[in-house]
């Protein structure tokens, strides 16, 4: 493979200097030229004007809202695109954005959103048709968006995305209706073999011998009732839809720019945006600069003139940049474990509760990980309490839905730390000697590796877990470090051996946001595990009007997930980030998502 050398930029030089200063650890005396305020960590001189410098993490996979699913991209996209709703800066709950208000029918299966007057950055009015185009595009099989499953509760969305077909009588033209939901047409697999298998079911006898018609984009249940009114029709009640549509997947994208520029529509000079900022500059692996949009509907609220997002991954480098005053804030889960106890004493350290988890996902389609006993053994051989103590800012978890975030939702415990049971499971799976005792030399470590994306925290966790498996099982699983963009694609395509690092930050404040990841076999699932019984429990839960009954069914689904063990829950963390005292309008919210139009630089120290 050839390598490309990029001309050094000023910030790249700063990053190299900060990295070189890392050996000085917390004192950093040689790296800081200005005096530090004793209450804060490092330099606290505000930058001139209204300019914010923020470390966003990994280099973005894309700036297309419907392509990306990661937090590093999502936070940048919140500056560029508005949604029907937005995340409240303090709570993360949905607040009005491009929609001024909305109403739902009695069972939350139809929502109508009313749009405010707004314009794209090129001056064109933003209308309901933009939302229709966006959702159809995101679901199109050609786009292959990993987040398409978020829209599957919209009528015929899944059928369209998966290339499904309707069954229609060739003489009358009437469509066969779904026996499970008689108000909707029956959708069958597009693949003939899969369709024939489905038609073998007695309940679908009415569809046999019919003409099969592809599900089209026009069939998806999103309508523009007029230029200012969007209707979304769902297959069943979805009580959290108003929160869900704040996700970047549903934020409108500009049809004219996409049709003109194709894959290059997200480049500076091509991108048309609907948010508080427009894209001015994108230098890969160096910076992304956005500037205030003069056409934004709420321009009077916006105080920042520009935001510079820096894609830096090394935690020590980020801390050095922050201490030296070269950046004003940085992403969540970043402060190194060894630094946490010391930094908790500073006023600019942030550690609010976060609706997120950290886990390992398992490729259940390849041996030896296709054996649930092996998956359960690897889970039971990790002392998660010791891991949490090692990290200083984590809470050990055996459940998948983070505990304590969603009032009323019960904690669903997974298997505890039990090395003896882990060894017994591996022996039962066939990894034993002639006497029947577990024999680590028989385990095929050559078929398993632990992959993780570049970030210091992920490396520390991987090394800890690797040591646990060595100590408790006598096997050494090799580690594989991958760049973020490559890692995401590899994980989604099940192109990894064994185990891959993962984590999930809630898209909205409901336990369903975690469980829905595994509701489809593709997308962000990345495990190869999919169980119709699990999906049925989720669907039953969302049909419940009683919150307690709904929570009980969701918990039953979570127990099903943990019993199959396609994932290894590890821990939850607090937000664990920092911002300078002069950065206002950014708060610890459970989603760690920020509506940038509320952020600003306060130059008066008396107001810090």
Number of C-alpha atoms within 10 A of each C-alpha: 3 4 5 6 6 8 6 9 12 8 13 16 11 15 20 11 15 24 19 14 20 18 11 13 13 17 14 18 13 8 17 18 11 14 12 16 12 10 12 19 23 25 22 21 18 20 17 9 14 17 18 23 20 23 22 25 24 22 22 21 17 18 18 21 26 25 19 22 22 18 21 21 22 23 19 27 23 26 24 26 21 27 22 28 24 27 25 18 24 17 15 24 18 21 18 18 19 26 22 14 15 16 13 17 10 8 13 19 20 21 18 20 23 20 21 18 14 20 18 23 22 15 13 12 14 21 22 22 19 19 24 22 19 20 24 23 20 26 28 20 14 9 13 16 22 22 24 27 24 24 23 20 20 21 21 29 29 22 24 24 26 19 17 22 23 24 25 21 16 12 8 7 10 11 19 20 19 19 13 9 11 10 10 15 19 22 23 26 20 19 12 10 10 11 15 13 10 15 18 11 9 8 12 16 11 15 20 15 12 15 15 20 15 17 23 18 20 13 15 25 20 27 19 19 14 12 15 18 19 24 22 20 19 22 18 18 23 21 17 16 20 21 20 24 20 24 25 26 27 25 26 28 27 21 15 11 18 17 10 11 13 11 12 14 20 20 17 17 12 15 22 25 26 29 31 29 31 26 25 16 15 16 13 12 14 17 22 22 20 22 19 22 24 17 20 22 19 15 15 9 12 17 18 20 15 21 21 21 24 25 21 22 21 18 21 22 20 28 28 28 26 25 25 24 23 18 23 26 24 26 23 24 20 22 24 22 20 14 15 18 11 9 18 13 12 15 15 20 20 19 19 16 18 23 30 24 26 22 19 21 25 28 25 25 15 16 14 20 21 17 16 17 20 24 26 24 26 24 27 25 23 26 20 23 16 13 20 20 13 15 19 16 21 23 19 19 24 24 21 28 30 27 21 13 16 15 10 11 20 16 18 18 15 21 16 15 18 15 21 13 15 24 25 17 21 25 22 15 17 15 20 19 13 7 7 12 15 22 19 19 12 14 21 13 15 10 15 21 18 22 25 24 22 18 19 17 18 17 18 16 18 23 14 17 22 19 17 22 21 15 14 18 22 15 19 17 22 15 17 15 15 15 13 20 16 11 19 21 15 15 25 18 15 20 12 22 21 26 25 26 21 23 17 21 20 24 24 24 21 20 22 20 18 23 19 16 18 22 23 20 16 21 20 24 24 28 25 20 21 18 14 10 11 20 17 13 19 23 20 15 25 22 17 17 13 10 12 14 15 20 23 16 19 26 23 18 21 25 19 15 21 21 14 17 25 26 26 27 26 27 24 25 23 21 26 24 22 25 22 25 22 21 20 15 16 19 19 22 21 23 25 28 28 24 22 23 22 16 20 21 22 18 17 9 11 7 9 12
